[in-house]
Amino acid sequence: MSPTTATEPTVLPLTMADGARAELLCVAPDGEPRDAVFWLPAMGMPAKHYLPLAAALAARGVAVALHEWRGIGSSSLRASHRCNWSYRELLQLDLPAGMAALRAHWPQARAWVGGHSLGGQLACLYAALHPGDMAGIALVASGAPYWRRFRHGTLVGMAYVLAPLLAALRGHLPGRRIGFGGNEARGVIADWARSGRTGRYAAAGMAEDFEQRLAALELPVLAQRMRDDWLGPAASLDWLLGKMPHALRRHKQVTPDDLGGAPADHFSWMKAPGSIAARMVEWIATDDAVFTTPHHSSP
C-alpha cells in the first residue's frame, strides 16, 4: 500500500460483528506516527468532512482515523422502520472495530480518541468503558445536551420530547429535512434525547452505569469550545466536564481570531482547523496535562 498523504486518505473497510459495514478514513504524516487520533464526527456528519482537520494534524505529525457513524456516509445501513440501532451498537460494535483497525494500521502509535459535538460525548463514554485503550480525550465544540444548560432551555427540552416521537412515527429522525443532524436511527435519538432531558447518560440495552464510570475516569481531556457556539455553550461543556472530576483537563476558548476571522461557531471551524489542530498537537506532546476547572479555564 502506498503511503498516505493529506489529500489521499487510506480507506480501511470495516465489518462489524453484526455485519454492518463502513469505511475508516486514515490520514498519516510522513514516516511512522508516534500518536494517532480516533476521531468521531458530530451527529449526522460524514467522516469525509473532517479531512481538513485530519490533514492539519498529519501536517503536524499526528495520524488520524476518521470514524463513520452507522447510517451515515459510507455506512452500509440506513435508518428506517426495519433498520434501527442505538448507542449500544455504536459503543459495543462500531467504535471497538474502528479502534482495533487504527491499532492494526499504526501498531506503534499511542491511541487518542476525540470528537465533535455528539462525537465528543460518545468519545467520553467510550473512554469511560475502555480507559486503558487510549492516552486521552480531545473535544471540539462539544458538551452535554442537558436542557437546563442552554439559554433557551425550555425550547431545547421540548425538542427532546418531540424528536423521539417524530423518529418513532417516521421510523427515523428526518434530520436532513428538518435541518438537524442526519437521518438518525430512532434508538440513537431516544438515547440522545434521554440524556438531554435528564442530564445523565444511559444506553438502552446496556447495564453499565456511565455516570459512575465517567466519575472514575482519570484520562487527560482537552476541551476546545467555540466562543459563539449556541449548540455547545459553556454551561453545556461544564456539565460534561463536571462528570469527570478526576480527569486532567485543559479547557480552551476558540475565537474568530483563532480561525482567521471565521465565525467561532459549531461548524465553521471545520473549514479552517489549523489552530484547533495545533492546540491538539501541543496538548498531545505534553507529558503531564495541566488540571484546570471549567470555572477557571485558560483563554
Disulfide bonds with the S-S distance in Angstrom:
none
